[in-house]
Amino acid sequence: MKLLTISKAAKKLGVHPNSLRNWEKQGLIKPVRLPSGQRRYSMDELNRLLQSGQLDAGQKDVVLYARVSTKKQADAGNLDRQIERLRQYARENGFTVKAEFTDVASGLNQKRRGLANVLKLAERGEYKKLIIEYPDRLARFGYSYIERHLHYCGVEVIATAEKEPEDAQSELVRDLLAIITSFSARLYGARGGKKVRQGFRELIAGVSQDEEREKGQKEVKRY
């Protein structure tokens, strides 16, 4: 009888190895234990699980993730409106929301608590789909790596919005400011970094003024 390692068995089923560990705790699958304590899975056991239809359970389980960059955006209600739009999407598609996570932080910040929880639950195999509004809510850069990791965990990422919000341009400038400031400080020291930072702050102010003018023009056209 051919026995598969946990990684090969998970690959056969198209899930993360942690899913097999969870299913074992739930009594859905029973591995063979070697004297060393390692798990091995027979093809008969995997086929039985596939044919039982038990893998279909939980396919509608989703996690919602929303993010804004600043406390000002959160205080203005942007974060609440974003998570409510995700809830509505989940309701309309018949999904079961297992958890909701939010962050008030830059998309460059890799130590976001909400994002860490999203990854932790995915690695435990506790949901099947992650719903976000658009890709850079998850990460400004490196989105494809996070998406790949989630896919490996058996999680599909769904971005619900086709168009970014109007304030996305100023948010991008803020993130670029953070990157340029970091590198300029290393290259030119604190003084050089301060000068570059000031220049980008002026650029952000200009972008914000342009956005306000555009909003004003749109309001005038409505009337």
Number of C-alpha atoms within 10 A of each C-alpha: 6 8 16 18 15 19 16 14 20 21 13 13 17 13 20 24 22 18 20 23 19 15 15 13 11 10 9 16 16 19 19 14 11 9 7 6 8 11 17 18 22 17 14 12 16 19 12 14 16 13 10 11 9 12 14 9 8 14 13 16 18 24 26 22 23 26 28 20 21 15 14 11 15 16 10 10 11 17 21 16 13 17 21 14 17 22 19 11 15 20 12 9 10 11 17 16 18 15 16 18 16 21 21 18 18 21 22 18 13 11 9 16 13 19 20 13 16 21 17 12 15 25 20 16 22 21 25 21 22 23 23 23 24 18 19 19 21 25 20 15 13 12 14 11 11 16 18 14 15 22 18 18 25 23 25 17 21 15 16 15 13 9 9 13 10 11 13 13 14 18 20 17 16 18 17 14 19 15 13 16 21 16 12 18 17 12 11 12 12 13 11 14 19 14 14 17 20 13 12 18 15 11 16 19 12 13 17 16 12 13 16 13 12 13 13 11 11 11 10 9 8 6 5
